[in-house]
Amino acid sequence: MSEVVERLRQVLPPEALVTDPDRMESYRYDRAMFCPAGEPAAVVLARETAHVQAAVRAAAEFGVPVVPQGARSGLSGAANALDGCVVISLEKMDQILAIEPVDRYVVTQPGVYNAVLSRAVAEQGLFYPPDPSSWEFCSIGGNLSTNSGGLCCVKYGVTTDYVLGLEVVLADGQVLRTGRKTVKGVAGYDLTKLIVGSEGTLGIITEATLALRPQAARPRTMAALFGSGVAAGETIVEIIRSGVSLSLLEIMDRTTIAAVNDYKRMDLPTDAAAMLIAQSDAGGEAGAADIATVAKLCREFGAIECIEADDEAEGELLLEARRAALIALEQLGTTMIDDVCVPRSRLADFIGAIEKVAQDLDITVGVLGHAGDGNMHPTVVFDQHDPEQARRAQAAFDRIMEIGLELGGTITGEHGVGVLKRQWLTEEIGPVAVSVHHAIKRALDPKNLLNPGKVVT
């Protein structure tokens, strides 16, 4: 450890290197629970690609693992430090390098927060659709590393759908440039999509070129209240079946609504078992027709009440409530956040099964998620200082992932595998796919120094 630290002192400016244990403490882990976090030998606060290269080469020289980090807002333990590793933080690489309105792309460093980038391109009449609920405190680099989704995925897709090209530091310190800045391009293997979602195990992203869209029309927003979560799930299926083109379709259950009310001092209705939030950005009469169709379907399938936002500000309040949901649930206790995605036709079954898990294990589970694309975030809430509650919480978390697979779904829709779901990966993709993962990992990182132990072992 002392050798690699000394080498880092030789190749990096003083402000880019942290070795004080107290300062390094906050760089040990992300926001996932029950994931081990080690003590790093050093933290590199990279300001430029050359700093990342120098740190990777120094670590490789002494066979020391490297753990890349963004904003540490992840929920799978992918950014957790290992004992004796070198953490490379990209949070200081926070510049937007170029916005091209005609070619509709933005070039950005990985430390830029999602909301900052979204607002910057909006000032030029452009739109970057991927918008995780944590957009105010998650970084583009982290979004790329886990292939994040967000509230508007139902219409616009996920992060990988907007990545034109990347700059990536490989395990030997070389810089790989993938992709292009043109609308079309199919030269060679699609290395860009290989890197996106690889959680820092194949390379460290130091720059990204992201596609943009023209700014959407002002949205129309509504909420519908239901007497049961299953009824809300059945209605979601009918909304999707109708073919209406929504830009957002979210769900929150009674537990989540109450938590948000307490946390944000809001006045959301608490007499319903579930609330759907729907939004259309089609604009004009088309947007109004979309919302009218959704309201009609909600009433036909048992909604207690349908409320259309009077204006854009009121609609934003509903979205603010949904974005605050996970943090609000954290105020109730320790949380374990599932990220299961199921076929939309099975949403009602999934919601009903979660309610049964909570009842059978006598544990609180807040049900919320991106209903429009089937990506749900059942959140188990418990007292981590109570061993019996912690045991039941882990059992509930695992059972929810098991149910997701039984219904034809996946263990992660946008949070990634990291450490938290590593044991479930083989269960989902099978041994042949795991062996292919290992082969790719060996080809790009033969010494297994880039975020080892994450995703695959």
C-alpha positions as CSV (number, residue, x, y, z in Angstrom):
1,M,0.0,0.0,0.0
2,S,2.8,2.4,0.8
3,E,4.4,1.8,-2.5
4,V,1.3,2.6,-4.6
5,V,0.6,5.7,-2.5
6,E,4.2,6.9,-3.0
7,R,3.9,6.4,-6.7
8,L,0.6,8.3,-6.8
9,R,2.3,11.2,-5.0
10,Q,4.9,11.2,-7.8
11,V,2.5,11.2,-10.7
12,L,-0.4,13.4,-9.4
13,P,-0.7,17.0,-8.2
14,P,-1.1,17.3,-4.4
15,E,-4.8,18.4,-4.7
16,A,-5.7,15.2,-6.6
17,L,-4.6,12.8,-3.9
18,V,-6.3,12.1,-0.5
19,T,-4.7,9.7,2.0
20,D,-6.2,11.1,5.3
21,P,-8.4,8.4,6.8
22,D,-11.0,10.8,8.0
23,R,-11.4,12.4,4.5
24,M,-11.4,9.0,2.9
25,E,-14.3,7.7,5.0
26,S,-17.0,9.2,2.9
27,Y,-15.5,7.6,-0.2
28,R,-15.9,4.1,1.2
29,Y,-19.5,3.4,0.1
30,D,-22.5,4.3,-1.9
31,R,-26.1,4.3,-0.6
32,A,-26.7,0.6,-0.7
33,M,-27.3,-1.3,2.5
34,F,-25.7,-4.7,3.5
35,C,-22.9,-4.3,1.1
36,P,-19.3,-4.6,2.5
37,A,-17.0,-1.5,2.2
38,G,-13.3,-1.6,2.7
39,E,-10.6,0.9,3.6
40,P,-8.9,2.4,0.6
41,A,-5.2,3.1,0.5
42,A,-5.9,6.4,-1.3
43,V,-8.5,8.4,-3.0
44,V,-7.7,10.1,-6.3
45,L,-9.8,13.3,-7.0
46,A,-9.2,13.3,-10.8
47,R,-9.6,16.7,-12.6
48,E,-8.7,15.4,-16.0
49,T,-8.3,12.2,-18.0
50,A,-4.6,12.2,-17.5
51,H,-5.1,12.0,-13.8
52,V,-7.2,8.8,-14.3
53,Q,-4.6,7.3,-16.6
54,A,-1.8,8.0,-14.1
55,A,-3.7,6.5,-11.2
56,V,-4.7,3.4,-13.2
57,R,-1.1,2.9,-14.3
58,A,0.3,3.3,-10.8
59,A,-2.3,0.8,-9.4
60,A,-1.5,-1.7,-12.1
61,E,2.2,-1.4,-11.5
62,F,1.7,-2.7,-7.9
63,G,-1.3,-5.0,-8.6
64,V,-3.7,-2.8,-6.6
65,P,-7.4,-2.8,-7.3
66,V,-9.1,0.4,-8.6
67,V,-12.7,1.4,-7.7
68,P,-14.2,4.2,-9.8
69,Q,-16.8,6.5,-8.2
70,G,-19.2,9.2,-9.3
71,A,-21.6,10.9,-6.9
72,R,-21.8,7.7,-4.7
73,S,-25.6,7.8,-5.1
74,G,-25.8,4.2,-6.4
75,L,-28.0,1.6,-4.8
76,S,-26.1,-1.6,-5.4
77,G,-22.7,-1.2,-3.7
78,A,-20.9,-1.0,-7.1
79,A,-19.0,2.1,-5.9
80,N,-17.9,0.6,-2.5
81,A,-14.2,0.6,-1.8
82,L,-12.1,-2.5,-1.2
83,D,-9.4,-2.9,1.4
84,G,-6.2,-1.4,0.1
85,C,-7.7,-0.2,-3.2
86,V,-7.3,3.1,-5.0
87,V,-10.6,4.9,-5.3
88,I,-10.7,7.1,-8.4
89,S,-13.4,9.7,-7.9
90,L,-14.7,11.5,-11.0
91,E,-16.7,14.1,-9.1
92,K,-14.3,16.9,-9.8
93,M,-14.6,16.3,-13.6
94,D,-17.8,18.3,-13.7
95,Q,-17.6,20.4,-16.9
96,I,-20.0,20.4,-19.8
97,L,-17.5,20.7,-22.7
98,A,-19.8,21.4,-25.7
99,I,-23.5,21.6,-26.7
100,E,-24.2,21.3,-30.4
101,P,-27.8,22.4,-31.2
102,V,-27.7,21.5,-34.9
103,D,-26.1,18.1,-34.5
104,R,-28.1,17.7,-31.2
105,Y,-25.4,16.3,-28.9
106,V,-23.7,17.3,-25.7
107,V,-20.1,16.4,-24.7
108,T,-19.7,16.2,-21.0
109,Q,-17.4,15.0,-18.3
110,P,-18.7,12.3,-16.0
111,G,-19.0,14.3,-12.8
112,V,-21.7,16.6,-14.1
113,Y,-25.0,16.0,-12.3
114,N,-27.9,14.9,-14.4
115,A,-30.1,17.8,-13.5
116,V,-27.3,20.3,-14.2
117,L,-26.8,18.9,-17.7
118,S,-30.6,18.7,-18.4
119,R,-31.0,22.4,-17.5
120,A,-28.0,23.4,-19.5
121,V,-29.3,21.8,-22.7
122,A,-32.8,23.1,-22.0
123,E,-31.5,26.7,-22.2
124,Q,-30.7,25.9,-25.8
125,G,-34.1,24.5,-26.6
126,L,-32.9,20.9,-26.3
127,F,-33.9,17.9,-24.1
128,Y,-31.9,15.1,-22.5
129,P,-34.5,12.5,-21.6
130,P,-32.9,10.1,-19.0
131,D,-34.0,11.5,-15.7
132,P,-33.5,9.3,-12.6
133,S,-35.5,10.3,-9.5
134,S,-32.1,11.2,-8.0
135,W,-31.3,13.5,-10.9
136,E,-30.4,16.4,-8.5
137,F,-27.6,14.4,-6.9
138,C,-26.6,11.6,-9.3
139,S,-23.8,12.1,-11.9
140,I,-23.8,11.3,-15.6
141,G,-20.8,9.0,-15.1
142,G,-22.8,6.9,-12.6
143,N,-25.9,7.0,-14.9
144,L,-23.7,5.6,-17.7
145,S,-22.0,3.0,-15.5
146,T,-25.4,1.5,-14.4
147,N,-27.4,2.3,-17.5
148,S,-29.9,4.3,-15.4
149,G,-33.5,4.9,-16.4
150,G,-35.8,7.4,-14.9
151,L,-39.3,8.8,-14.9
152,C,-39.8,9.2,-18.6
153,C,-38.4,5.9,-19.8
154,V,-41.9,4.8,-20.8
155,K,-41.6,7.0,-23.8
156,Y,-38.0,7.9,-24.3
157,G,-35.9,4.9,-23.2
158,V,-32.9,4.6,-20.9
159,T,-29.4,6.1,-20.8
160,T,-27.8,3.8,-23.4
161,D,-30.3,5.0,-26.0
162,Y,-28.7,8.4,-25.9
163,V,-25.0,7.5,-25.8
164,L,-23.2,8.3,-29.1
165,G,-19.7,7.9,-27.9
166,L,-17.4,7.5,-24.9
167,E,-13.8,8.2,-23.8
168,V,-12.7,5.4,-21.5
169,V,-9.5,4.7,-19.6
170,L,-8.7,1.0,-19.9
171,A,-7.0,-1.3,-17.3
172,D,-3.5,-0.6,-18.7
173,G,-4.1,3.2,-18.7
174,Q,-4.7,3.5,-22.5
175,V,-7.5,5.7,-23.6
176,L,-10.3,4.1,-25.8
177,R,-12.6,6.3,-27.8
178,T,-15.8,4.6,-28.8
179,G,-18.8,5.6,-31.0
180,R,-19.2,8.7,-33.1
181,K,-20.9,12.1,-33.3
182,T,-23.0,11.4,-36.3
183,V,-26.6,10.3,-36.4
184,K,-25.7,7.0,-37.9
185,G,-22.6,4.8,-37.7
186,V,-22.1,1.0,-37.6
187,A,-18.3,0.7,-37.9
188,G,-17.0,-2.2,-35.8
189,Y,-18.4,-3.8,-32.7
190,D,-20.6,-1.6,-30.6
191,L,-18.1,-1.0,-27.8
192,T,-20.1,2.0,-26.5
193,K,-23.0,-0.3,-25.4
194,L,-20.6,-2.8,-24.0
195,I,-19.1,-0.1,-21.6
196,V,-22.5,1.4,-20.7
197,G,-23.9,-0.6,-17.7
198,S,-20.6,-2.3,-17.0
199,E,-20.3,-0.6,-13.6
200,G,-16.6,0.3,-13.9
201,T,-15.5,-3.3,-14.4
202,L,-14.3,-2.9,-18.0
203,G,-13.0,0.7,-18.0
204,I,-13.4,4.2,-16.4
205,I,-15.5,6.6,-18.4
206,T,-13.9,10.1,-18.5
207,E,-16.0,11.8,-21.2
208,A,-19.4,11.1,-23.0
209,T,-21.1,12.4,-26.1
210,L,-24.8,12.2,-25.5
211,A,-27.6,12.6,-28.0
212,L,-30.3,15.3,-27.5
213,R,-33.8,15.8,-28.6
214,P,-35.8,18.9,-29.3
215,Q,-37.5,20.3,-26.2
216,A,-40.8,18.6,-25.5
217,A,-44.1,20.5,-25.3
218,R,-45.4,21.6,-21.9
219,P,-46.7,18.5,-20.2
220,R,-50.2,17.8,-18.9
221,T,-50.3,15.9,-15.6
222,M,-52.9,14.0,-13.7
223,A,-53.2,11.7,-10.7
224,A,-55.7,8.9,-10.0
225,L,-56.4,7.3,-6.6
226,F,-57.3,3.6,-6.2
227,G,-58.7,1.5,-3.3
228,S,-56.1,-1.2,-3.9
229,G,-52.6,-1.6,-5.4
230,V,-53.8,-4.5,-7.5
231,A,-56.6,-2.4,-9.0
232,A,-54.0,0.3,-9.9
233,G,-51.8,-2.4,-11.5
234,E,-54.7,-3.7,-13.6
235,T,-55.4,-0.2,-14.7
236,I,-51.8,0.3,-15.8
237,V,-52.1,-2.7,-18.1
238,E,-55.3,-1.2,-19.7
239,I,-53.6,2.2,-20.1
240,I,-50.7,0.5,-22.0
241,R,-53.1,-1.7,-24.0
242,S,-55.0,1.5,-25.1
243,G,-51.9,2.7,-27.0
244,V,-51.9,6.1,-25.4
245,S,-48.4,7.7,-25.6
246,L,-47.5,8.9,-22.1
247,S,-44.2,10.5,-21.2
248,L,-44.5,9.3,-17.6
249,L,-46.6,6.8,-15.7
250,E,-45.6,6.3,-12.0
251,I,-47.1,4.6,-9.0
252,M,-46.9,5.2,-5.2
253,D,-48.7,3.2,-2.5
254,R,-50.2,4.3,0.8
255,T,-47.0,3.8,2.8
256,T,-45.0,5.9,0.3
257,I,-47.6,8.6,0.1
258,A,-47.6,9.0,3.9
259,A,-43.8,9.1,4.0
260,V,-43.6,11.8,1.3
261,N,-46.3,13.9,3.2
262,D,-44.2,13.7,6.4
263,Y,-40.9,14.4,4.7
264,K,-42.0,17.2,2.3
265,R,-44.9,18.6,4.3
266,M,-47.1,17.9,1.4
267,D,-50.8,17.3,1.4
268,L,-51.1,14.3,-0.8
269,P,-54.3,12.3,-0.3
270,T,-53.8,9.5,2.3
271,D,-57.2,7.7,2.0
272,A,-56.2,5.7,-1.1
273,A,-54.2,2.5,-1.3
274,A,-52.3,3.7,-4.4
275,M,-51.8,6.7,-6.6
276,L,-51.0,6.7,-10.3
277,I,-49.3,9.8,-11.8
278,A,-49.6,10.2,-15.5
279,Q,-48.1,12.8,-17.8
280,S,-48.3,13.6,-21.5
281,D,-45.9,15.9,-23.3
282,A,-47.6,15.6,-26.7
283,G,-48.7,19.2,-26.4
284,G,-52.0,20.9,-27.3
285,E,-55.0,18.9,-28.1
286,A,-53.0,15.7,-28.4
287,G,-51.8,16.0,-24.8
288,A,-55.2,16.8,-23.5
289,A,-56.6,13.8,-25.4
290,D,-54.0,11.5,-23.8
291,I,-54.8,12.6,-20.3
292,A,-58.6,12.4,-21.0
293,T,-58.1,8.8,-22.2
294,V,-56.1,7.9,-19.1
295,A,-58.7,9.5,-16.8
296,K,-61.5,7.6,-18.5
297,L,-59.7,4.3,-18.2
298,C,-58.9,4.9,-14.5
299,R,-62.5,5.6,-13.8
300,E,-63.6,2.5,-15.7
301,F,-61.2,0.3,-13.7
302,G,-62.1,1.5,-10.3
303,A,-60.3,4.8,-9.5
304,I,-61.8,6.5,-6.5
305,E,-60.8,9.9,-7.9
306,C,-59.0,11.5,-10.9
307,I,-57.4,14.9,-10.6
308,E,-55.8,16.8,-13.4
309,A,-53.2,19.4,-12.5
310,D,-54.4,22.9,-13.1
311,D,-51.1,24.1,-14.4
312,E,-47.5,23.1,-15.0
313,A,-46.5,24.1,-11.5
314,E,-49.0,21.8,-9.9
315,G,-47.9,19.0,-12.2
316,E,-44.3,19.6,-11.0
317,L,-45.4,19.2,-7.4
318,L,-46.7,15.7,-8.2
319,L,-43.3,14.9,-9.8
320,E,-41.5,16.4,-6.9
321,A,-43.4,14.0,-4.6
322,R,-42.5,11.0,-6.7
323,R,-38.8,12.0,-6.9
324,A,-38.7,12.4,-3.1
325,A,-40.2,9.0,-2.4
326,L,-37.0,7.0,-1.7
327,I,-35.5,9.7,0.6
328,A,-38.9,10.0,2.3
329,L,-39.0,6.2,3.0
330,E,-35.4,6.5,4.4
331,Q,-36.8,8.7,7.2
332,L,-38.9,5.7,8.4
333,G,-35.8,3.5,9.0
334,T,-33.1,1.6,7.2
335,T,-34.1,0.7,3.6
336,M,-33.4,-2.0,1.1
337,I,-34.5,-0.9,-2.3
338,D,-35.4,-3.5,-4.9
339,D,-35.1,-2.7,-8.6
340,V,-37.2,-5.4,-10.2
341,C,-38.6,-5.0,-13.7
342,V,-41.4,-7.2,-14.8
343,P,-43.5,-7.5,-18.0
344,R,-46.1,-4.8,-17.8
345,S,-48.8,-7.5,-18.3
346,R,-47.8,-8.9,-14.9
347,L,-47.7,-5.7,-12.9
348,A,-50.9,-6.4,-11.0
349,D,-49.6,-9.9,-10.0
350,F,-46.3,-8.4,-8.9
351,I,-47.9,-5.8,-6.7
352,G,-50.3,-8.3,-5.1
353,A,-47.3,-10.6,-4.4
354,I,-45.3,-7.8,-2.8
355,E,-48.3,-7.1,-0.5
356,K,-48.4,-10.7,0.5
357,V,-44.6,-10.8,1.2
358,A,-45.0,-7.7,3.5
359,Q,-47.9,-9.4,5.3
360,D,-46.3,-12.8,5.7
361,L,-43.0,-11.4,7.0
362,D,-44.6,-8.7,9.0
363,I,-42.4,-6.0,7.5
364,T,-43.0,-2.6,5.9
365,V,-42.6,-2.5,2.2
366,G,-43.3,0.8,0.3
367,V,-44.4,0.1,-3.3
368,L,-43.4,2.6,-5.9
369,G,-41.9,2.7,-9.3
370,H,-42.0,3.4,-13.0
371,A,-45.3,1.7,-13.7
372,G,-45.2,2.5,-17.4
373,D,-42.2,0.4,-18.2
374,G,-42.7,-2.2,-15.4
375,N,-39.6,-1.1,-13.4
376,M,-40.7,-1.2,-9.7
377,H,-38.8,-0.2,-6.6
378,P,-40.4,-2.0,-3.6
379,T,-38.6,-0.6,-0.7
380,V,-38.2,-2.7,2.5
381,V,-38.1,-0.5,5.6
382,F,-36.7,-1.9,8.9
383,D,-34.7,-1.2,12.1
384,Q,-31.1,-2.3,11.3
385,H,-30.4,-2.6,15.0
386,D,-33.0,-5.3,15.5
387,P,-31.4,-8.5,14.2
388,E,-34.8,-10.2,13.7
389,Q,-36.1,-7.3,11.7
390,A,-32.9,-7.3,9.6
391,R,-33.3,-11.0,8.9
392,R,-36.9,-10.5,7.8
393,A,-36.0,-7.5,5.7
394,Q,-33.3,-9.5,3.8
395,A,-35.8,-12.3,3.3
396,A,-38.3,-9.9,1.9
397,F,-35.8,-8.3,-0.4
398,D,-34.7,-11.7,-1.8
399,R,-38.3,-13.0,-2.1
400,I,-39.2,-9.9,-4.1
401,M,-36.4,-10.5,-6.6
402,E,-37.4,-14.2,-6.8
403,I,-41.0,-13.2,-7.6
404,G,-39.7,-10.8,-10.3
405,L,-37.9,-13.7,-12.0
406,E,-40.8,-16.0,-11.6
407,L,-43.0,-13.5,-13.5
408,G,-40.5,-13.3,-16.3
409,G,-38.7,-10.2,-15.1
410,T,-35.2,-9.1,-14.2
411,I,-33.4,-8.4,-11.0
412,T,-32.4,-4.9,-12.0
413,G,-34.0,-2.4,-14.3
414,E,-31.7,0.5,-13.7
415,H,-29.7,0.3,-10.4
416,G,-27.2,-2.3,-11.6
417,V,-25.9,-5.5,-10.0
418,G,-23.0,-4.2,-8.0
419,V,-22.5,-6.3,-4.9
420,L,-26.1,-6.4,-3.7
421,K,-27.5,-8.6,-6.5
422,R,-24.4,-10.4,-7.6
423,Q,-25.6,-13.8,-6.3
424,W,-28.8,-13.4,-8.3
425,L,-27.1,-12.7,-11.7
426,T,-26.4,-16.4,-12.5
427,E,-30.0,-17.2,-11.5
428,E,-31.2,-14.8,-14.1
429,I,-28.8,-15.1,-17.0
430,G,-27.5,-18.7,-16.6
431,P,-24.0,-20.2,-16.6
432,V,-23.2,-19.7,-20.3
433,A,-23.9,-16.0,-20.2
434,V,-21.8,-15.7,-17.0
435,S,-18.9,-17.4,-18.8
436,V,-19.2,-14.9,-21.6
437,H,-19.1,-12.1,-19.0
438,H,-15.9,-13.6,-17.6
439,A,-14.3,-13.9,-21.0
440,I,-15.0,-10.2,-21.8
441,K,-13.7,-9.2,-18.3
442,R,-10.4,-11.2,-18.9
443,A,-10.0,-9.7,-22.3
444,L,-10.2,-6.0,-21.1
445,D,-8.9,-6.5,-17.6
446,P,-6.7,-9.5,-17.5
447,K,-5.3,-8.8,-14.0
448,N,-8.9,-8.2,-12.6
449,L,-8.0,-4.8,-11.1
450,L,-11.0,-2.7,-12.3
451,N,-13.7,-2.8,-9.6
452,P,-13.1,-6.5,-8.9
453,G,-15.9,-8.4,-7.2
454,K,-18.7,-6.3,-8.7
455,V,-21.3,-7.6,-11.1
456,V,-19.4,-11.0,-11.6
457,T,-16.8,-12.7,-9.4
